[in-house]
Amino acid sequence: MSKRLSSGLRAWVVQRFSAIYMAVFLLYIVISYMMRESTGFESWTAWVSNPINNVAVGLFFFALLLHAWVGCRDIVMDYVKPFSLRMLKLVALATILLAMGLWVLLVLLKAVNY
């Protein structure tokens, strides 16, 4: 198997597993939300401060950002031909996704300590 083929296969697998996790997690969120008695901010912070839910939310956003990275990277690699512009777009994308990930981490840590 060539290196390029294995890279494409790896991206495909990442996309599929992250999509499956996100779908299962969203189903869990809907069921959990329907079973809640109240739906305000205090209820949300209580739900997120549970360590299992906190980790599940963190994994959801990790999967979401990884899914976005693979999809957007493939689009940029396929359609942006000048190498310097392609690298600039990929660095900008990585920076934005990393900032989003750090923001989610900050929110989750604050929810635990709330």
N, C-alpha and C positions, 0 to 999 in steps of 0.2 A: 504494500500500500504506500503510495507516495505521500510525502509530507503535506502537500497541498490538500490531498484528499482527506487525510486524517484531520487536518485543521477544519475543513468543512464539516466533517462528521462530528467533530467535537462541538462546533458551534450549533449544529442541529440538535445534538443531545442536550446541550445546555438550554436551548430554547424550549425543547419539549418538557424537560424536567421542571424548569422554572414555571412554565405555563401550568403544568399539572399541580404543582404545589400551590400556586396562586389561586387556581380554581377551587381546590380543596379548602384552602384557608378562607376564601370568600364564602363558601358554603357554611363553614364553621362560624364565621362572623354573623351571617344571616340567622342561623339557628340560635346562636348565643344572644343576639339582639332581640329576637322574638321571645326569648325566655326571660329577659330582664324585666323587672317591674318598673324601673324608672330609666329615663334615657338622657339625663342631663350630664353636665360636665363632671360632677362628682361621681356619678355612676361610671362614666368612661374612665376616669382616673383610677377608680377602685378596680375596674376590670383590667386595665393595663398594668396596674401595680402588681397584679398576680404574676409571679415569676414565669409560669408556663405561658401565659398570654403575652407577656412582655417579650419573651424569646421568640414566640410564634410571629408576633408583629415584626420584630427585627428581621427574622428570616424571610418574611413576606417582602419587606422592602429591599432586602439584599437580593432576593430572587427577581423582584421587579426591576431594580437598577441593572442587574446582570442581563436580564432579558432585553432591556432597552439598549444596553451597550452592544450586545451581539447584533441586534437588528439594525441599529443605526450605523454601526461599524460596517456591516455588510453593504448597506446602501451607499455609504461614502466610498467604500472600496470599489464598488461596481460603477458608480456614476461620476465620481470626481477624478478626472484624469491627471491634471498636473500634480506631481508628487508633493511640492511644497504646500499647495492649497489643501491637498488631502491630509497631510500631516497637521496643518493648522486646524482644520476642522476636527480631526480626531483628538488633538490635545484639548481643544475647547470643549468637546463633548465629554471627554474624560474628566476635565476640571468641573464641569457643571454637575455631572453625575456623582463625583466624589463629594462636592459641596452638599448635594442633596442627601447623600448617605450620612454625612457628618451631622447635618441638621436633624435627620430622623434619630440618629443615635443620641443627640442632645435631648430631644423631646422625650425619648424613652427613658433616659436616665433621670430626667426631671420628674417624669410620671412616677417612677419608683420612689423617689425621695419626697414626693408631694405630701 
